[in-house]
């Protein structure tokens, strides 16, 4: 313990603590409790855990001082990185000058001898401005964007389980900082009334309130569960014990047989220190996650539980597996004492030897951290580092880049023989195959590696490389015109994007399938087929990067489960809901085609189609997945059939009420051509050549689009309500022509028209003039769900449900598809007409009309409206007029409410320059640099599929 020196005045520490995380609070308490020579000012906005532990050396505590913010969480276990950066900007970047001025003045006023940070960046800068030394104590730092602040601290006191932190100049490593025990195992169990032979699990999610719905059957027979952080109102079954809010958890941890919770420094350090098996649930995109996980596994202390099993109560196999572990951590646990001594010595001017890193080592750490921070869809698809294989330990950091779709003439791909298909010279496909070869090479080399590496990556051992792999590719789509009128039967014109999704699939006999450790913990029978999925580029979407399930979960006896059950199954865990787009394909094939899957399926997904931008990333994923699975199982499906099956995935398994045009464009489209399709339900008229003198671009507004959003669904419901009303009005009008009514008032042939409208299948089959003449004034602006159901019973749409308490717009959603269908027909005719300025102007005008019709439906957004105005401003500028125009039209696309704007103009260098000017102007106005979609590529049907095998094995056949 640090020695007291009464002859010296007490030191003054200013200890800044971030407000996010159990581990930060507990280790600060331990360090401060041992700093007996120092009077400490604690600066934090989080005090729950500190309050639970009395400290005698505080002379001042500043509560609710917001100098830093924790991560914004999409759910209890997932970080939203983009929202976290935005919150940090609002909290610490924008008010930075005033924060620094306040802190410098305060530090001088208390005459601080040392500033300690865990791990608030601005504290280090405030210290140097005040002329005071600063030290950081942590196992991970904030992102590199704010690393400059950390560089001002004297050194880092680094805890075990650390991640690369290149910003710090010097480093001193210390043992685990662990809260000390106050009571023995026997004392704790006696107080709880728990017999020594009874199994005890502590349910500990880092001190956060746990609003879990816990059930008696979650635990094995004879077990008890201690619940930390429960609310006062929560009621538990008899085998769950609610712990008081201020309970001292280290004593309870040491008295338990295992712990169930999420990975964090506090829980991991105490599980290791007291040799307690830890059943942990992954925390996606927490910086420290992979490093703490590696430490748990190295000391044989951890078993991963997948979230779905946590939420549904499938705990038993994991708890029983945990009891088989033999935790073997043998390192020090006196880090608090060591840190306290270092801090006191530093404040007194004494020097400690640091672990100075070589330039090469520091560069390596910086590169590693850079890879972690810069992962983004389509740019880097590094395999998630927190998934280990049961049989093989290996290390790989792989990137499968996407570039411009330049033509590559060579059919031979290094490392693979293409047994079927052609990569068509698409550079993104070639890059994908090259990345697979990297994965295969590392998988092979790792088998001879004696020492397991710290980073064990799932994708490298996802496949059996001696077996065949099937690869499919499907692009996104740019909605040129037609948009949401697809579900009302409109003609639509769509262009496949250059950006595409690749999916690689392999089927294996269950006995040959390699299992991830958590899957092995579920004690699979060798003959039980499973599906394992790795999805790259998931980080910015706040979703889990991997997913696995038993294929038997799709069965109810011998029959496939209902779509409703499947939708609920995937909705259980928000971070895993994305898997419905992929695994849902399997269920649809089972239900619609009667396919029986007896083998396990490994699926690798790599998509360069940006999510949430209104270019059908979900359709590309579904089409590529279904195409690859169909190829692997010998199913010969026409592109149109693929699209219709994929629509069922999205409508019934995902639960998004989309039309079919997205899947049709991805499956049936052709490069540099517009797919013309009548959505009744999916009749392809062919492709329309894009004239050489015109061009289409897409500009992303940065506002996330989702067809599962309430606006889209409400507009769809409104359109179907309008159709039902029109049919009812037509039926009422047709009764006039019956005998006994006034036949002289009936126009010739009107009865036939009314009969057609009485049985109207699609709104788009009603012409605009008939709509205006007979129905427009009779369609209500809006109606409540309750009023509509009372009068019409149902809206006859199988993929949406009317909420009786909601008021729905009806007139605008009804009119839009009727007029949109006419606009699309006119657009198609004009596009193939003779070239003239009038042609281009008319085409652009049709797009503008479409855009404003979206807004009337309530599907506009500030960002897309701004982009359209920028195009109009460019179009009507004096320069454009003098050059006879370059850009002519723009419209919101797809389901609206954000996403991408389609821009139409001349195919010229000047037009491209203007697109870049609009991009820059939008960034200047909003701070967001929009992505520009430019170019096209073939649909999945034209691409077909590749069957590949490693050359090493192919040559031996």
N, C-alpha and C positions, 0 to 999 in steps of 0.2 A: 504494500500500500504506500502511496505517496507520503513522505514524511512531513510532519508539521514543523514549522519553524516560527516559534512565537516571537522571536526577536525581530522578525521582519514584518512589515505591514502586510495586511492581506492584499492579495492581487485582485484586480477587477477584470472579470471576463465579460464580454458581450457575446452571448451565444445565440446565433440566429438559427432558427429551426424551420424548415419547410412545413407547411400545413398539411402535407399529404403523406400519410403512411404510418402504420403501426411501428415499423422498424425504426424510423427516424426518432419517434418519441421515446421508445423504450431504451435505445442506446444512449440518447442524450441524458435520460434520467440516470443511467448507470455511470456514465462518465462524470456528470456533475456531482453525483453522490460521493464520488471518490476524490473530488478536487477539494480537499479540506483546507488548502491554503488560500482558496479563492472565494471572493464574493462574486456571485454571478447574476448578471442581468439576462433574462431569457426573453427573446423576441420571437414571437410566433403568433399564428392565428389558429393554433390547434392545441388545446390544453387538456383534453380528456384524460389521456394516459399519464400525463405529468401530474395532474391533480390527484390521481390514484396513488401516487407514491410521495410521501412527505420528504422534502429536501430542506435541510437546515441552512444551506449556504446561499439561498436566494435573498438578495436584498431588494430586488425590483423585478417585476414581471410585466412586460408590455403585451397585453392580449389583443387579439384581432388586429395586429399590424400586418397589413397585406403588402408584403414586399415580394412575394413569390406565390405561385399557384401550383397546385398539384395537377396531375393529368386529368383531363376530362374523360369520363368513362361512358362508352356507349351502353354498357351494362355493367353489372357488378364485377365482371372479369375481363372487360375489353377496353383498351384505351382508344379514344378517338384522337389520333395524332394531329389532324388538321385543326380540330376544335381546340386541342390543347395549345397549339401554337398561337391560335387566335386569342385565347384567353390570356396566355402569357403576354402577348403584345398589349392587350388592354390593361393588364395588371402591372406590368413592370417595364415595358418599353416606352409606351406613350407618355406616362408620367415620370419617366426616368430622372429627368433633371431635378424635379421637385423632391423625389425620393432621396436622391443623393445629397441634396442640400440639407434636408431634414436629418438624415442619418449622420452626416458628418458633424453637424452642430450638436446632436445628441451624444455622439461618442466622445466629443471633446468635453461636454458638460459633465459626464460621469468619470472622466479621466481614466478611460479604459486602458488596461495594459495589453490586452490581446483580444482580437476578434476571432471567434470560432464560428464556422459555418457548416451546417448539415441540412441541405447543401444549397443555400440561397446565394445565387451568383452575385447579386448587387452588393452583398455584404463585403465581398473582397475588394470591390472598387471603392466603396465608401471608406473602408479601412485605410487604403493607400492614400486617399484624398485627405484623410484626417491625420496621416503620418503615424499609423498604428500597424503593427504586424498582424497578419491574419493567417489562419490555418483552417483547412477543410478536413472534416472527418466523414468518410463515406465509403461505400463500395461501388457507387456509380454516380455519374454526373449528368447534368442536363445536356441537351443536344449541342452540337458544335456551333450552332448559330450564336450561342451566348458564351462560348468558351473563352472569349477574350477577358471576361471578368475573372474567371478562375486563374488566369495566368498571373494575376496580381498577388495571389496568396503566396506565403513563404514556402509551404510544402503541403502535401496531401498525406494525411494519416489514413492509409488504405486498409480496408477490412477484407477478410477472405470472401471469396465469391464475387470478386470485382470484375467489372467490364473494362475494356480499354478506355483510358482517360488521358489522351495525349496533351490536353491543355495544361496540365500541371507540370511545373518545372522540376520539382523534386518529390520523391515518394518515400514514405516510411511505412513498412508493412507491420501490422500488429495482429495478435490472435483475435478470435471471435469476441465480440462484446456481448455478454450474456447476463441477464439479470440473475442474481444469486438466489438460491433456495432459502426459504425461511422455515419450512417444515419438511419432515421426512415423508416418504411415500406412505408409511404405515399411519402416521398422524392424519394425513389428508383423507385416506380411505376410512379411517375410524370416524372422522368428523362427518363424512358423507354417508356413513352407514353402508359402505360397500365392502363386501368380503374380499379377501385377498385373492381368492381363486376366480372371482368374477371378472370378465373382460370389460375393459373400460376404454371408450374412444372419446376424445375431446374434439368437438366440432368448433373450429376456430378460424374465422375469416378475418383475422387482423383487427379485431375490435370494432368492425363495422356492424351496425344493426343488421341482424339476419332475419329477414321476413320470410323464412322458408316454411313451407307447408310440410312438416315432418310427420311421418306415419310410423306406427309400431312395427310394421313388416319390413321397414328399411334395414333393421338390424338383425344379425343372426340371433338365434335363440340363446338366451342367457346373457346377452350383452346389455350394457347401459351406455348412454351417450350424454356427455356433459356439453351443454350448449352455451357458448359465449355470445354476448352481445344481443341477447333476445330482448324484445320489447316487453314492457310490463303487461300488455294485454294479450300477448301470445299464450295460447294453451297448447300443451304438449301431451303426447301419450305417456303411459306410465314408465316406459323404458327410456325416456328422455328427461334429463334433469336441467332445469333452468338455473343458470348461475347468476349471482348478483352482478350488477354493473361494475362494482369496484373490486371484484375478486382479483386476487393476485395469481395470475395464470401460470407462472413458472412452476409453482408448487403442484398445480393440477396437471400440468403437462408431464412432470416427472412421475406423478402417481398413476398415469394412464398407461394403457398397453399400446395405443397408437393414436395418431392425430389425423383428422380429416380437415383440410382447409385449402387455401390458395397460397401459392408461393410468394413469399416476401422475406425480407431480411430477418424480421423478428421471429417469424414462425420457423424458418429454416435453421437459424442459429440455435434456437432453443431445442429443436428436435435433434440436431446433431449433438449438442452439448450433453443432453440427457439420454442419448442413444434411444430415441423414440422413433419407431417406424412412422413415416409420414405419407399418408395417402393424399396426393395433391391434385388440384385442378389447374389446368393451364391458364395463364393470364396473357392473352394475346397482346403483343407489342409493348409490354413493360420492358424497359431497357435492361433490367437486371435478370429477367426471367431465365434466359438460357444458361447464364453463368451460375446462378444459384441451383438450377436444376442439375447441371453437371456435377456440382459439389455433392448434392444429395445422392446421385447415382454412384459417384466414385466411392463414397463411404457406405454404400449398400443400405441407404436409409429411405429411399423413395419408391413409391408406386404411383403411376399416373392414372387418374380416373377421368374418363371423358365426361364432358359437361352433361350430355344427354343422360348418362347413367346417374349423375349426381341429382339432376332434376326429377328423374322418374323413380328414384329410390332403389336402383340396382346397386346397392352398396356391398352386399355380402361377399362376392368373390374378391373384391379389392381388399376388404378388411381381413379376410382369411389369408390372402396372399401376403399382406403386410406382416402378419405374425410369423411368416417363414423367413423374413429378412433377419440379418444379423448385423445391425449397425455397428460400424467400427471406427467412428471418428476418434482420433487420438491426439488431436491438436490442442493447443491451449484455449482456455475459455476466460482468461483474465485480461481481455483486451481493454475493458473499461479502466482497470488499474493502470495498464501500460499507457493508454491514451492520456489519462489524467496527469501522469508524471511528465509525459512529453509536453503537454500544454503548460504546465507549471514551469518546467525548465525553460521553455521557449520564452515565456513572459519575463523570466529572470535573466534572459540573455544567453543561456547555455545552448550549445549546438548539439544536435543529434545527427549521427551518421545516417544518410538517406540512401535509398536504393536508386542511385543515379542510373538512368537508362541510357544505353548507347543510342547514337543517332539512328542507326538501322532499326533498333528495337522500337524506338518512338515512332519512326515512320511506319513500321509494320502495324503498330497499334492504331495509328491514325487512319491507315488504309482500311483496316478491319472495321473501324467505327464508321468510316465513310460509306462502306458497302451497306452497313445496317441502316444508316439514316437515309440513304438515297434510293432505296428500293421503291420502284413505282411501276404500275402496270405498263407492260410493253417496253420498258427500258431496262429493267433488271429483274430477272425472275429467280433470284437465289432461293434455293430450297429452304424451307423453315428449319432452323438449326435445333429446335427443341424436340425433334422426333428421332428416337433411337430405334434401331432394329434389334430384335431379340438375339439373333444369331451372329450379326456382323457389326463390328465397331469400325467406323471409318470417318474420314473428313473430306468435305468437298465444299467449295464455294463456287458455284457455277452460274454463269450468266448466259442466257440465250437471247442475244440482241435481235431487235428487229430494225431493218433499215429500209431504204427505198427499194421498191420492187423492180430492181434492175434485172434484166434477163441474164441468167447464167446457163450457158449452153451445155455444160457437162452433166450427164446423167449420173455419173459415178460420184458417190458421196463417200469420202474417206471414213473407213470404219464400218460402213454398212453396204450390204448388197440389197438393192431394191428388187424384190421378187415379183412385185406387181405394182403397176401404176407409174406415174411420171410426176416429178416435182414441178414441171412446167417452167423451170427456170426462175421460180419465185424466190427471191433472196430471203424472205422471212421463213419460208419452208426449209431452205438450205441451212439457215442459221439454227432452226429448231432441231434438225437432224444432227447438226454438228454438236449442239448442246447435249443431245442424247448420247453421243459418242463420248463426250467428256464424262458424263455420269457413269457410263459403262466402264471406262478405263479406270476411274478411281475405285469403283466397286471391286474390280479385279485386283488392283494393287493393294487394297486394304486387307485382303485376306491373309497376306503374309506379314501384316503389321502386328508386332508383338504387343506394343503399348497402345491401348485405345486412346484416341484423341478426344479432345474436349467437345468438339462439335460433331455430333452424329446426325446426319441428315437423311431424311426419309427417302427422298426421291432416288438417291443413288442406288438403293437396294429395293426399290419398288418393283422392278422387273427381274425376271429370270432371263439373263441376256442371251442364253443359248436358245431361247424360244422365239417364235415370231412375234412381232409387234405391229399393230395396225395404227396408221396415222391418218387422220382426216383434218380438213381445213375448211372453215366457213367464215365469210366476211361479215362485217356489219353492213348497215344500209343507210343511205341518205334518202330521206323522204323528199323527193322533188315536189310532188303535189299529190294530194289524195288523203294523206294524214289519217286522222281518227275516223274518217268516213268509211274506213274498211269494214268495220263491224255493221255498217248499214248498207253494205253491198256496193260500194262505189268502185269505179275504175280508179286505179292508182298507178303512178309512175315512180319507180324506185331505182336507185343506182347502188350497186354493191360498192362498199368502201375499199380502199387499199388496205386498211387495217383489218386483221382477221384473227380468229381463234384457232389454235391447233390443239388437238386432243390425241394422245397416244393411249392405246388400250391393249392389254394383254389378258388372256384367259389362262388360268392355271388350275390344275386339279387341286382341291383343297389340301391334300397332303403335301403339296409342293409350295403352297402359298407361305410367304414369309410374313410373320406377324409383328406388328409393333408391340412394344412391351405392355402397354395398357390392354391391347387386345389379348395378349397371352394371359394377362391377369384375369381376364374373364373366363379363362379355362375352356377355350374352344375345343370341341371334339375335332379330330383331324379331318373328318369327312364333312365338316360344316362349311359350306361356301360363304365367303364374305366379299365385300367390295371395299377397296381402299382407294382413296382419292387424295392427290396432292394438287393444290391449286396455287399457281404462282401469282404474284402481283396483288395479293389480298390485303396488304398492309394498310393502304390508304382507304380501304373500304370497310375497315373495322370488322373483318370477318376472320374466322379461324382458317388457317392455311391448309388444314387437312381434315379428312372426315373418313370414318369407317363404320360399317354396320354389318350385321349378319343378314344375308339375303332372306333368311327365314323370317325376318321382321316384316317382310312384304307378304307373308302368307297368313291366312286365317284358316288353319287346317290345311287342306290341299288347294285352296283357292286363293287368288290374290286378294289383298285387303281392299277396302273401298278407297276411292280418291279422298273422301272426307277424312278417313283415318290417317291416310298418308300426309295430308296437309297439316293435320294436328301433330303428327310425328315430327315433321321437320320444323314446326313452329316452336317446339319445346325449348330450343336453345337458339336465341337470336343470332349468335355468332356463327352458327352452323346452318342457318336457314338457306344459305346459298347452295348447299348441297342438293336441295330439292331440284334445281335446274339440271343437275348431273345425274344423281341416282334416280331421280324421278323418271328418267328415260327408261330405266329398267322396268319399273312398274307398268308404265304405259305399254311397253312391248309385251309384258306378261298379260295384261288385261285385254288389249286390243287385237293382238296377233296370236295369243296363246303360247308365247315363247316360254320354254322351261329352262331356267338357268341352273345348271348343275355344277359348273366350275366357278371358282373365285375369279373376280375381275379386278385388275389393277388399272387405274386411270390417272393419267398425268395431263393437267390442263395448263395451257399457256396462252393467254389472250392479250393481244395488243389493241383490242377494241375498248376504248375507254368506257368506264361504267358511269351511268347517270348522266350521259350527255345526249340522250335521245337518238342514238345511232344503233340501237338494238344489240347491245352487248349480250343481253340474255338470249336472244334468238340465235346469235352466232354460237354461243356456248351450247345451247340445246342441239342445234343442227350438227355441229362438229361432233358432239358426244354421241348422238344417235347414229350418225354415219359411221363412226369408228366402231361402236359396239356392234352395229349391224354387220359390218365387214368382218369383224372377228368371229361372228357366229354364223357366217354364211347366209345372211339374209339379203336378198336382192330386192331393194326398195327403190321405186322411182322417186326423183327429187320432190315431186308434188306430195307423194305419200309421206315422205320424211317430214315435210313442212307441216302437214296436217297432224301428224303424231306429236310433233314438237309443240304445236299450239295446245294440244291436250295437256302436255306437261305443264305449260305455263298457266293455263286456265284452271286446271283441276288439282295439280299437285302443289304448285307454287301458290296458286290462288290469285293470280293477276288477270284481270278481265280484258286481255288484249285481243285484237283481231288477228288475222292470219297473215297480213301482208309482210310483217317483219320476217317471219320464218320462210315465207315464199321467196323473198328477195335473197335471203342468205343461202337458200337451197337451190334456187332456179336461176339466179341472176347470171349475167355475163359481163365481162370486163368492158368498161367504156360504153355500155349500152343501158338504156332504161328498160326495166322489166315492166311490161304493160299487163295488168291483171285486173279482172273483175272479181271482186271478193264475194262471190255467190255460190259456193263459199270460197273457191280458189281456182278460178278459170283463167289460165294463162293465155293471153291473146298473142303472145310472142314478145319480141324485143323491138325497141325503137332505137334506131341509130341516132346517136348524138351528132348533129351536124358539125362539121369541122370548124365552123366559125363561132360556135358557142361553147360555154363551159359552165360547170356547176362546182361550187365550193360549199363547205360547211364550216361555220364559225361557232365555236362553243361559247355559250354565255356564262359558263361557270356556275349556273344555278342547277342544282341536281334535279334530274327528271326521274320519275318512277311511274310506270303504268299501274303500279299497285297503289298509287296515291289516291286520296279521297276525291280530289278534283276530277281526275280522269274517270273514276268510277261513277261519280255523281252525274257527269255529263253523259256518260253512256246510258245510265238509268233514265235520264231525262229524254234521250233520243228514243229509247224503247217505249217510254210512256207516250211520247208523241205519236209513235206508230200505232199504238193501241187505240189512242183517241181518234186518229184518222180512220182506222178501220171501223170503229164504232160509228163515227159520223157518216161514213160511206154506207154502212148497213142501214142507218136510219133514213138516209136520202133515197136509197134504192127502193124502199118500201112505198115511195110515192108513185112509182111506176106500176104498182100492183093494181089489179082490177078494182074499180071503185074509187081510185084516187084521180087526180086531174091529169090525164095523159097529155092534154094539149100543152101543159107547162113543161113537159119533159123534152129536152133536146134529143135530136136523132142520135142514136148510138150511145146515149149517155148511160143507159142501163148496163151495157157491157163494160164501160169504163168504171162505173161504180162497183160492179161485181168484182173487177180486178182489184180495185182499191180496198174492197171489203176483205179480200184475202191477201193483202199486201205482205209479201215476205220480207222485202227490204225497202227501207225508206227511199233509197236511190232509184227505185223503179217508178217513183212518182215524179212527174215532170214539174219544173218550176212553175209553169203557167197554170197547171191544174192545182198545185198547192196554193198559189196566190188567189186563184178564182174561188176555190171552195173551202179551204181549210185554214189559211194563215190567220184570219181574224178570230177563228174559233178555238185555236190552241191557246191555253192559258200561259201567261208569262212564267208562272211557277205554280206548284201545288205541293202540299205536304204528302208524305208517304201514306199517312192515315186516310186523307181525303181520296187519294187515287185508288187505294185498295178497296175502300168502301164502295166506290163507283165502278171500278173496272176489274177488281179482284187480283189481277196479276199483270205484269208487263211482259211476260213470256221471254225472258232472257235467262238462260240456264247458268250463266257465270256471274251474275250480280244479284244481290238481295236488297230489296227496298227496306229502308229503316223508316218505320212509321212516324218517328219523331223529327225526321229531317225534312226541310223544305227544299225541293228540287226545282231548278230552272228547267223549263220544258220547251218554250217557243224557240229560243236560240239553238239549243242542241238538236231540235227537230229540223229547223231550217238549214242548218249547216251542211249536213250530208246531201240534201236535195240539191242545193246550189253548188256544192263542191263537186259532185259528180258531173254537172254540166261544165264547170270550169276545167276539170281534168280532160274531158272530151275535147273541149276547145283548145286546150294547151297541146294535146297530142296532134290535133290537126294542124295547128299553126307551126309546130316544131318541124314538120315535114314540108311546109310551104316554101315558096320562093324566098330567098334572102332579101330582106329590106329592113330599113329602120323601123317601119311600121310593125313588121313582124316582131322584132325584138321588144319594142315598146309594149305591144299587146301581150306578149308572153310575160313580161315583167309585171304588167298591171294585174293579170290573173293571179300572180303570186301574192301581190299586195292585198288583193281582195280576200284571198284565202287567209292571210295573216290576221286581218282585222275581224274576220268571221270567228277565228279562234278566240280572240279577245272577248267578243260578244258572248261566247259560251263560258267565259270565266277561266280560260286556259292560257291566258297571256302571262307575261312576267316583265318586270322592269328591265331585266337584262336583255331579253330577246327584243323587246320594243326598242331599246336603245340601239341595238345592232341594226335593226331595220331602219331606224331614223338616220343612222350613219351612212347606210347604203343610199338612202334617198338624198341625203345631203351631197354625197359624192356624185350621184347621178345628175343632180340639177346644178352642180357647180359650173362656173363659167368655163373652166378648163375642159370639163367633160363635154359641154355643149359645143365648144370650139373644135373638139376632136371627134365630133359626131357620136359621142357617148361610148361608154365602156361597160358600166354596170347598169342593169335595167330592173332588177327585181329582187325581193327577198321575202322569206316567210319563216315562221316558226315551224318546226317539224314534229312528226310522230305524235305522241300523246300530249305535247304542249307542257305548260307550267314550268318553263325552263328548258334546259337542254340546248340543242343546236339550231341555228338559223341556216337555211339553205339560201345561197346567193347565186343569182344568175347573171351572166354577162358575156361579153365577147371573149373569145379565146385569143388573148393578146398579152403581150408583156405588160402593157399599161394597166390592164385589168388586174394582173397579179400584183403589180405595185400598189394599186389602190386597195386590194385586199389586205396587204401588209400595213398600209396606212390606217385602215379601219381597225386592224388588230392592235396597233400601237395606240391609237386614239382611245379605244375601249380600255386599254390598260391605264392610260393617263387619267381617265374619268373614274375608273372603278378600283384600280389597284390590282386587277386580275388580268393576266396575259392569256387570252383565249387560244385554245388549240384550233388549228385550221386543218380541216379535212380536204385533201386535194389528191385526186387520183382514184383509181378503181382497180378491181381484181375479180377473178372468176368466182362464181358461187360454188357451193359444195358439190353440186351435181356435175359441173364441168371439171372440177378437180378430181373427183372420184375418191380413191383412197390409195394409200401406199401400204404394202406389206413388206416389212424390212426384217433383216436378220444381220447380226454382227458377222463380218467377213470371216472371223476366226471359225465360227460354227458353220456358216453357209458353205465354205469350201470343203468341209469334211463330209457333206451330204452327197 
